[in-house]
Amino acid sequence: MAKVIKREQEVVVISGAHRGKRGKVLEVKAGEKILVEGVNLVTKYERKTQDNPDGGSVEKEAPLHYSNVMLAEKYDAKKK
């Protein structure tokens, strides 16, 4: 049975370097990847543009594989 993870659901990371962190799903990408708010942050460097005249570094979420997360309600029920 495949997991069904949708936008706006709360999930918990169950494996990897960010294990135990919770967050809301921002986006579900093709290829079984998801973006979770505040989890797996990476630093990207932006060049100067009219929209961003200073340029500089920005922290953004990087995608995680869906098998590394679990719905928060299932996680909490399993913990009890």
N, C-alpha and C positions, 0 to 999 in steps of 0.2 A: 504494500500500500504506500503510495507516494504522499509526501507531505504537501499540504496546500497552504502556502504562505502568501498572504496578500498585503497590499499597501495598508498602512495605518495600524497594523497589528503589532502588539508588543512581543518581542522575542528575547531569548536569553542565549548567549553564545555558550555552547557546551564543549567545544574543543578548540585547541590552538592557544596562541599567546594571549588572547583576550577573553579567556574562559571566565564565565561568571558575570560578565557585563550585560546589562539590559539596555534595550533601546527600541524605538519605533521604526518600522520598516519604511524607508523613504521611497524606494523604487525596486521593482522586480525586473531584472534584465534578462534577456534571452540568453540561453546557455547556462541556466541554473545558477545564476549569480544574483545576490541581493545587496542593497545598500542599507545599512543600519545606522541610525542617528547616533553620533558620538562614539562609534566603535570602528576600529581599524583605521585610525586617522593617519594620513600621510602628508608630507609637506610638498607642495607644488610651488614652483616659482613662476610668476607671471611677468611678462614684459610690460613696459609702459605703453598705455593706450589712452585714447581720449576718455574712455570710461574709468580707467584706473591710472591716473597720471603719475602716481608714485611707483607703481609696479610693486615688486617685493614678493614675499612668501605668503602662501595661504594654506591653511590646513583643511583638507577635504577628506571625506569618507572614501575608502577604497572598497570594492565589492568583495563579499564573502561567498563561499559556496553554500547553498541552502542546506547541505547535510551537516554543517557546523553549527546550526542554530535549532532551537526548539521553541515552540509557542510558550509564552510565559505561563499561561494558565495550566498547561500540561506539566510544565516544570515544577510549579508550585504544588500541584496535586501529587506529583511523584515524591516530593520532598517530605510530605506528611506521613 
